[in-house]
Amino acid sequence: MQNKVAVLGGGSFGTVLANIAASNGNEVTLWVRDAEQALRINSEGANATYHPELQLSKNITASDDLGEVILGAKLVLIATPSLIFETIVKRIAPLIDSNIDVISCTKGIRHNPFKTMSDIIEDNLSFKGVNVGVLSGPNLAREIAENKIAGTVIASKNQSLIDHTKAILSSSTFKIYSSADVNGIELAGALKNIYAIICGLASSLEVGENANGLILTRSMAEMSRFAVAKGANPITFLGLAGMGDLLATCTSTLSRNFQLGAFLGNGLNLEEAKDEVGQVAEGIRTLEVAHEEAAMYKINMPLMESLYKIIYKDEKPESLLDDLINHPHEIDVEFTHRGK
């Protein structure tokens, strides 16, 4: 075995990441929330709940014991829902070794106060001297499980973490790019979930291809404005974790956030739409956080505002494009070079 890799979260994305690392000859321990699921994965060689079609590498061992999973790991990938992310980070704090690599693979933002997932890692694990990274990109888990070509971005201030992650997760079908803009990569991955909901809603309304192009580009403009207000580089949003992820999740029925939006557009309320999707759609939590931050920083985000009103103010789904068309903001590209 080359390295021990701990993957925390036995959902769709955690499972495929674990399988890539294990297929590359690494010893992988996969943390899941209950012993019964761990037993099934170990006995069946598959995660029947999320990827029954994917035969897992024999180098993977699942367990509900965090201490067992973490012990001796040189790389920790956290792929839990954002709702429990901080709880898990706090639980592993006394268990992990010093100076290891810890990477967030969760696309979300914490509320009150505003914190990214990497902020949470820094806050709780900095005393261990860990190297912190973020993994984000157009990574629809089912396609990765089917060995379809995909790419992602590993962002960190630490070059050794970047190199380590590339060595463990790169494959003939999974390409890893690098970035130093941790904040931008993380915000891009979280914010695009809001706009995937919007695009799913628009798709259910059959707004047309021209309108889809309008929505996608205005989504990118809103995400970039938010990023600048929070100190990120807007150019980062033109890359794989920004435009790449936005395009993939805003046009794919495999996206849980897109599915949620489609159900909302078909007249279901939020709870009914969540039940239909059946898995966590991070865009709703991110919407609540981003809406509050946008109001605080006075960031112009008309699409996001419309979605918020549709979900929480009982506005009709059809109001989405009306609000966009009638909004006074008319500047197309805002972050342009103003040299002489």
VOGU-3710 file (C-alpha; in Angstrom, 3 decimals, decimal comma):
1> mqnkvavlgg> 0,000/0,000/0,000  1,234/3,525/-0,845  -0,674/5,696/1,677  -3,521/5,453/4,106  -6,397/7,695/3,037  -9,434/8,391/5,218  -12,658/9,419/3,474  -15,316/10,785/5,815  -18,752/10,443/4,269  -20,164/7,400/2,496
11> gsfgtvlani> -22,466/9,325/0,181  -22,247/9,603/-3,600  -19,095/11,716/-3,868  -17,270/10,234/-0,893  -17,742/6,743/-2,298  -16,304/7,537/-5,729  -13,345/9,424/-4,244  -12,616/6,475/-1,976  -12,745/4,120/-4,936  -10,355/6,214/-7,040
21> aasngnevtl> -7,827/6,414/-4,206  -8,125/2,693/-3,479  -7,847/1,767/-7,155  -4,542/3,655/-7,199  -3,136/1,224/-4,634  -3,803/3,194/-1,451  -5,290/1,788/1,745  -8,635/3,568/2,122  -10,901/3,670/5,146  -14,420/4,998/4,535
31> wvrdaeqalr> -16,399/6,452/7,436  -20,160/5,942/7,318  -22,711/6,889/9,931  -23,990/3,464/10,967  -22,516/0,015/11,496  -25,108/-1,698/9,314  -24,132/0,336/6,245  -20,452/-0,358/6,926  -21,146/-4,087/7,181  -23,037/-4,098/3,880
41> inseganaty> -20,275/-2,226/2,065  -17,592/-4,569/3,393  -19,549/-7,755/2,672  -20,997/-6,756/-0,708  -18,066/-4,728/-2,056  -20,500/-1,986/-3,075  -22,353/0,976/-1,587  -25,851/-0,150/-2,497  -27,463/3,002/-1,103  -25,739/5,348/-3,569
51> hpelqlskni> -23,817/3,372/-6,211  -25,098/-0,213/-6,405  -23,606/-0,516/-9,879  -20,050/0,345/-8,744  -17,832/-2,560/-7,697  -15,553/-1,106/-5,031  -11,844/-1,782/-4,747  -10,797/-4,415/-2,223  -8,502/-1,754/-0,719  -11,541/-0,038/0,861
61> tasddlgevi> -12,700/-0,802/4,392  -15,841/0,902/5,693  -16,435/1,628/9,369  -18,656/3,734/11,616  -15,735/4,147/14,063  -14,058/7,512/13,392  -11,013/6,604/15,452  -10,460/3,441/13,428  -10,928/5,306/10,143  -8,588/8,177/11,026
71> lgaklvliat> -5,796/6,145/12,649  -2,587/6,520/10,648  -4,156/8,455/7,760  -1,877/10,810/5,843  -4,722/12,342/3,838  -8,253/13,007/5,106  -11,035/13,804/2,627  -14,192/15,186/4,247  -17,244/14,627/2,036  -20,097/14,886/4,538
81> pslifetivk> -23,144/17,158/4,137  -22,381/20,701/5,310  -24,949/20,348/8,105  -22,710/17,909/10,018  -19,329/19,047/8,665  -18,296/21,048/11,729  -19,403/18,311/14,118  -17,234/15,785/12,286  -14,227/18,121/12,212  -14,504/18,633/15,965
91> riaplidsni> -14,790/14,896/16,529  -11,604/14,110/14,598  -9,560/16,905/16,244  -8,230/14,690/19,069  -7,824/11,690/16,756  -5,682/12,920/13,870  -1,906/13,078/13,626  -0,116/16,411/13,308  0,942/17,824/9,940  -1,369/15,725/7,776
101> dvisctkgir> -3,417/16,883/4,783  -7,112/17,598/5,392  -9,281/18,436/2,400  -12,875/19,650/2,235  -14,887/18,018/-0,546  -18,152/19,559/0,674  -19,734/22,396/-1,306  -21,413/24,483/1,359  -21,206/27,498/3,649  -21,964/27,727/7,360
111> hnpfktmsdi> -24,401/30,276/8,740  -24,072/32,646/11,748  -21,293/33,495/11,400  -20,396/33,095/7,733  -17,710/30,415/7,364  -16,536/28,223/4,518  -15,736/24,577/5,145  -11,992/25,300/5,033  -12,517/28,029/7,646  -14,056/25,382/9,896
121> iednlsfkgv> -11,063/23,090/9,387  -8,649/25,925/10,179  -10,596/26,953/13,275  -10,658/23,473/14,759  -7,491/21,783/13,522  -4,886/24,552/13,249  -3,416/23,475/16,607  -2,441/20,193/14,897  -0,593/22,040/12,138  -2,629/20,398/9,388
131> nvgvlsgpnl> -2,356/21,382/5,735  -5,773/22,507/4,466  -7,161/22,101/0,966  -10,424/22,273/-0,980  -11,528/19,938/-3,772  -14,203/21,260/-6,128  -15,292/20,999/-9,737  -17,924/19,599/-12,131  -18,035/16,256/-10,357  -21,375/14,517/-10,844
141> areiaenkia> -20,688/11,370/-8,857  -22,631/8,953/-11,018  -20,577/9,827/-14,096  -17,332/9,437/-12,150  -18,565/6,031/-10,975  -19,125/5,107/-14,628  -15,515/6,099/-15,455  -16,603/8,986/-17,655  -14,023/11,743/-18,131  -14,110/14,388/-15,385
151> gtviasknqs> -11,887/17,068/-13,917  -11,611/18,804/-10,579  -9,521/21,468/-8,822  -7,449/21,062/-5,680  -6,871/24,440/-4,021  -4,393/25,021/-1,215  -1,642/27,339/-0,061  0,479/24,219/0,469  2,142/22,812/-2,649  2,963/19,469/-1,033
161> lidhtkails> -0,749/18,929/-0,323  -1,553/19,658/-3,946  1,095/17,219/-5,165  0,000/14,582/-2,638  -3,648/14,854/-3,666  -2,850/14,634/-7,362  -0,802/11,484/-6,801  -3,593/9,807/-4,824  -6,673/10,824/-6,845  -5,511/11,262/-10,454
171> sstfkiyssa> -6,590/8,533/-12,854  -6,954/7,916/-16,573  -10,465/9,436/-16,386  -10,119/11,906/-13,491  -7,919/14,947/-14,155  -6,873/17,216/-11,284  -5,946/20,885/-11,748  -4,503/23,160/-9,066  -5,199/26,611/-7,655  -3,926/28,839/-4,851
181> dvngielaga> -7,273/30,689/-4,544  -8,842/28,560/-1,809  -11,544/31,141/-1,091  -12,557/31,499/-4,742  -12,633/27,765/-5,441  -14,717/27,132/-2,337  -17,194/29,954/-2,965  -17,615/28,865/-6,585  -18,492/25,320/-5,567  -20,991/26,443/-2,946
191> lkniyaiicg> -22,705/29,270/-4,831  -23,297/27,368/-8,062  -25,721/25,081/-6,190  -28,095/28,034/-5,846  -28,051/28,577/-9,586  -28,475/24,885/-10,327  -31,786/25,131/-8,462  -32,689/28,187/-10,534  -31,815/26,412/-13,791  -33,834/23,354/-12,815
201> lasslevgen> -36,795/25,603/-12,091  -36,365/27,402/-15,416  -36,105/24,080/-17,265  -39,427/22,913/-15,828  -40,982/26,132/-17,114  -39,561/25,468/-20,624  -38,198/28,995/-20,889  -36,154/28,264/-24,049  -32,477/28,089/-24,969  -31,987/31,857/-25,194
211> angliltrsm> -33,318/32,306/-21,687  -31,085/29,492/-20,458  -28,068/31,316/-21,875  -29,217/34,506/-20,167  -29,674/32,734/-16,829  -26,296/30,971/-16,961  -24,312/34,119/-17,724  -26,181/36,240/-15,180  -25,613/33,460/-12,648  -21,876/33,733/-13,258
221> aemsrfavak> -22,074/37,531/-12,895  -23,865/37,223/-9,543  -21,426/34,603/-8,261  -18,482/36,797/-9,259  -19,915/39,861/-7,535  -20,372/37,861/-4,352  -16,826/36,498/-4,627  -15,294/39,959/-4,934  -17,263/41,179/-1,917  -15,861/38,242/0,074
231> ganpitflgl> -12,278/38,766/-1,064  -11,962/36,130/-3,810  -10,563/36,582/-7,315  -13,397/36,779/-9,896  -11,106/35,281/-12,554  -11,169/32,011/-10,585  -14,839/31,747/-11,510  -13,963/31,391/-15,189  -12,243/28,082/-14,454  -13,277/24,516/-13,792
241> agmgdllatc> -14,654/25,072/-10,280  -16,633/28,092/-11,478  -17,908/28,004/-15,050  -17,150/24,292/-15,428  -19,153/23,285/-12,373  -21,895/25,810/-13,094  -22,381/24,456/-16,618  -22,406/20,811/-15,506  -24,820/21,165/-12,594  -27,077/23,737/-14,242
251> tstlsrnfql> -27,756/21,568/-17,285  -27,816/18,059/-15,832  -30,735/16,096/-14,443  -28,157/14,147/-12,405  -27,689/17,228/-10,216  -29,717/17,050/-7,006  -30,004/20,844/-6,929  -31,245/20,910/-10,541  -33,796/18,227/-9,664  -34,957/20,228/-6,649
261> gaflgnglnl> -35,488/23,304/-8,822  -37,449/21,305/-11,384  -39,795/20,028/-8,684  -40,266/23,579/-7,390  -41,074/24,760/-10,903  -43,685/22,013/-11,187  -45,543/23,434/-8,198  -44,169/21,446/-5,260  -43,288/23,287/-2,074  -39,799/23,060/-0,606
271> eeakdevgqv> -40,421/20,099/1,705  -42,204/18,140/-1,025  -39,348/18,843/-3,452  -36,752/17,711/-0,900  -38,662/14,463/-0,367  -38,741/13,822/-4,102  -34,984/14,353/-4,470  -34,309/12,047/-1,545  -30,721/13,228/-0,977  -29,200/16,428/0,433
281> aegirtleva> -29,359/19,380/-1,968  -26,814/21,844/-0,556  -28,169/24,786/-2,553  -30,984/25,514/-0,100  -28,651/25,970/2,869  -26,295/28,048/0,732  -29,213/30,188/-0,488  -30,112/31,156/3,079  -26,529/32,102/3,928  -25,789/33,934/0,672
291> heeaamykin> -29,082/35,842/0,781  -28,231/37,231/4,204  -24,657/38,098/3,196  -25,796/39,775/-0,028  -28,153/42,007/1,940  -25,391/42,883/4,403  -22,861/43,739/1,689  -25,486/45,226/-0,681  -24,528/42,810/-3,472  -26,775/42,935/-6,531
301> mplmeslyki> -28,079/39,362/-7,043  -31,528/39,499/-8,704  -31,699/35,823/-9,689  -30,897/34,688/-6,181  -33,404/37,178/-4,757  -36,112/35,806/-7,044  -35,437/32,218/-5,974  -35,569/33,250/-2,326  -38,969/34,892/-2,844  -40,297/31,856/-4,730
311> iykdekpesl> -39,289/29,494/-1,922  -39,920/31,611/1,154  -42,365/34,340/0,057  -44,740/32,194/-2,032  -43,962/34,006/-5,274  -44,925/32,077/-8,414  -42,079/30,295/-10,256  -42,922/32,307/-13,366  -41,746/35,449/-11,568  -38,116/34,368/-12,036
321> lddlinhphe> -37,633/35,752/-15,547  -39,965/38,685/-14,975  -37,787/39,814/-12,086  -34,639/39,407/-14,180  -35,960/41,263/-17,214  -37,381/44,122/-15,150  -34,358/44,541/-12,893  -32,606/47,887/-13,549  -29,087/46,376/-13,596  -27,891/46,329/-17,232
331> idvefthrgk> -24,070/46,104/-17,115  -22,882/42,939/-18,838  -19,212/42,285/-17,945  -18,161/44,161/-14,829  -14,604/42,945/-14,160  -12,807/44,300/-17,217  -9,328/45,752/-17,707  -9,397/49,556/-17,518  -5,860/50,239/-18,677  -4,999/53,163/-20,917
//
